[in-house]
Amino acid sequence: MENNNNPRELAEIVENAMREFRSGMEHREQMSIRIGRRTTQIIRFGMTGMAILGVVLFYLIYILTKDFASVTVHMNDMSGYMQTMQADMASMAGDIGTMQKTIVTLNDHITVMPAMNTAVSSMDGSLVNLSGDVHSMVEQIYAMNGNVANMTSNIQLLNRQITDMNVTMGYMSGNVNQMAKPMKMFPFQ
């Protein structure tokens, strides 16, 4: 067998093989860089989106907390007004009772006039009904006052829970910042 491979041909074969190997490695390196850049872009867009959502969420929590605090203050004021209104209704019921007694006395003194006596008797019955209605209205206002007080305590509890949720979201924001720290080590930011 004859050895036709002279050193020049061998060197060209090796050179061609090395050139192709180098070209393949450059393509591989460029592909890795492109994949790295796309991955970095995806991560950046994802983190930006999460940051925007976090800011919006914190803003909504802030608005809700502020509004619930305002509602609680107004409910407390309304509870005070209801108590005053209840006292006024009780006083009005007492005045109607006194008025009823006065009309009964007046009725006794006017028995001489039968037509007037009949009208006063009818008015006396109406005042008795009105007095009963006012007494029942006072009881309903008292019950409503209790319901408003319960609603105020429930709103205060809700306000505390939203405040706790706001603190938890603050912790989550810190965790997101902590998760983003490894991205700062990459050279292609």
C-alpha distance (Angstrom), angle and dihedral (degrees) to the residues before:
residue distance angle dihedral
M1 . . .
E2 3.64 . .
N3 3.76 122.2 .
N4 3.81 104.8 -133.0
N5 3.76 94.0 171.1
N6 3.69 106.8 104.2
P7 3.78 119.4 -172.9
R8 3.79 93.8 -105.7
E9 3.82 93.5 57.3
L10 3.80 90.6 45.6
A11 3.80 90.5 51.2
E12 3.82 91.0 50.3
I13 3.81 91.7 49.3
V14 3.79 91.4 49.1
E15 3.81 90.7 44.6
N16 3.83 91.5 51.0
A17 3.79 91.2 46.6
M18 3.83 91.1 49.4
R19 3.82 91.6 47.0
E20 3.81 91.0 51.4
F21 3.81 90.5 45.5
R22 3.81 90.7 50.2
S23 3.82 91.1 47.1
G24 3.83 90.1 50.3
M25 3.80 91.2 48.5
E26 3.84 91.3 49.3
H27 3.81 90.3 51.3
R28 3.80 89.3 48.3
E29 3.82 91.3 49.3
Q30 3.83 91.8 48.3
M31 3.80 90.1 49.0
S32 3.83 90.6 50.7
I33 3.80 90.7 49.7
R34 3.83 91.5 49.7
I35 3.80 91.3 48.7
G36 3.82 89.8 48.3
R37 3.80 92.3 49.9
R38 3.80 93.1 48.4
T39 3.78 91.5 46.8
T40 3.80 89.8 49.9
Q41 3.81 90.8 49.6
I42 3.79 91.7 49.8
I43 3.80 91.2 49.1
R44 3.82 92.0 46.6
F45 3.81 92.9 49.4
G46 3.80 90.1 45.9
M47 3.80 92.5 50.3
T48 3.81 91.3 45.1
G49 3.80 90.4 51.2
M50 3.80 91.4 48.1
A51 3.81 90.7 48.3
I52 3.82 91.1 50.8
L53 3.80 91.3 47.7
G54 3.80 89.7 47.9
V55 3.81 91.9 51.9
V56 3.81 91.5 47.7
L57 3.80 91.0 47.7
F58 3.80 92.3 49.9
Y59 3.80 90.0 48.6
L60 3.82 91.4 51.6
I61 3.81 91.3 48.0
Y62 3.80 89.8 49.4
I63 3.81 91.8 51.0
L64 3.81 92.4 47.1
T65 3.80 92.3 47.9
K66 3.80 91.8 49.2
D67 3.81 93.3 46.8
F68 3.81 93.9 46.9
A69 3.79 90.3 51.1
S70 3.81 88.7 52.8
V71 3.82 91.7 47.5
T72 3.81 90.0 50.8
V73 3.81 91.6 52.8
H74 3.80 91.2 48.8
M75 3.81 91.3 47.8
N76 3.80 90.2 52.9
D77 3.82 89.4 50.8
M78 3.80 90.5 47.4
S79 3.81 90.6 51.2
G80 3.81 89.2 55.1
Y81 3.79 91.2 49.4
M82 3.80 90.8 50.1
Q83 3.80 91.1 52.6
T84 3.80 90.4 50.7
M85 3.79 90.3 47.4
Q86 3.80 90.3 49.9
A87 3.82 91.0 52.9
D88 3.81 90.2 48.4
M89 3.82 91.8 50.0
A90 3.81 91.2 49.0
S91 3.80 89.3 51.1
M92 3.80 90.2 48.3
A93 3.82 90.6 50.8
G94 3.82 89.3 52.3
D95 3.81 90.9 49.2
I96 3.81 90.6 50.8
G97 3.82 89.5 51.2
T98 3.80 89.4 52.2
M99 3.79 89.8 47.1
Q100 3.80 89.8 51.4
K101 3.81 91.0 53.8
T102 3.78 90.3 48.3
I103 3.81 91.6 51.8
V104 3.81 90.8 48.5
T105 3.82 88.7 52.9
L106 3.79 90.5 45.9
N107 3.79 89.1 49.3
D108 3.78 90.6 54.7
H109 3.80 90.9 51.7
I110 3.80 95.2 48.3
T111 3.78 100.0 50.6
V112 3.77 87.2 119.4
M113 3.78 90.3 74.3
P114 3.82 106.4 60.1
A115 3.81 96.9 -172.9
M116 3.78 91.4 51.2
N117 3.77 90.8 44.5
T118 3.83 91.3 56.1
A119 3.81 91.5 48.8
V120 3.80 92.1 48.4
S121 3.82 90.7 49.1
S122 3.79 89.7 52.1
M123 3.80 90.4 47.4
D124 3.81 89.8 48.4
G125 3.81 90.2 55.9
S126 3.79 91.0 48.3
L127 3.79 90.7 50.6
V128 3.80 90.4 50.1
N129 3.81 88.6 53.1
L130 3.79 90.9 45.4
S131 3.81 90.8 49.7
G132 3.80 90.6 51.1
D133 3.80 90.9 47.9
V134 3.80 91.6 50.2
H135 3.82 91.0 48.3
S136 3.80 90.4 51.1
M137 3.81 89.8 46.7
V138 3.83 89.9 52.7
E139 3.81 89.8 52.8
Q140 3.80 91.1 49.5
I141 3.80 91.1 49.1
Y142 3.81 89.1 50.4
A143 3.82 90.1 52.3
M144 3.82 90.4 45.8
N145 3.81 89.4 51.4
G146 3.81 89.1 55.3
N147 3.81 90.5 49.4
V148 3.82 90.9 50.6
A149 3.81 89.9 50.8
N150 3.83 90.3 51.0
M151 3.79 90.7 47.8
T152 3.83 89.9 50.7
S153 3.80 91.7 53.9
N154 3.83 90.5 47.3
I155 3.81 91.3 51.0
Q156 3.81 90.2 49.2
L157 3.81 89.2 52.0
L158 3.82 89.8 49.5
N159 3.81 89.4 49.1
R160 3.82 90.5 53.2
Q161 3.80 91.2 48.2
I162 3.81 91.7 51.5
T163 3.81 89.6 49.1
D164 3.82 89.3 52.3
M165 3.82 89.4 48.9
N166 3.82 89.2 51.4
V167 3.82 90.0 54.4
T168 3.82 90.5 48.7
M169 3.81 90.7 51.0
G170 3.82 88.0 52.1
Y171 3.80 88.7 56.2
M172 3.81 89.7 48.6
S173 3.82 90.0 52.7
G174 3.79 89.5 53.9
N175 3.80 89.6 50.3
V176 3.84 91.2 51.4
N177 3.81 89.7 51.5
Q178 3.80 89.4 48.8
M179 3.82 90.4 50.9
A180 3.83 91.0 51.6
K181 3.83 94.2 55.3
P182 3.84 95.6 85.9
M183 3.83 89.5 59.3
K184 3.80 90.5 63.8
M185 3.81 90.4 66.6
F186 3.83 93.3 64.6
P187 3.83 113.8 98.8
F188 3.83 96.1 -141.7
Q189 3.77 100.5 66.7
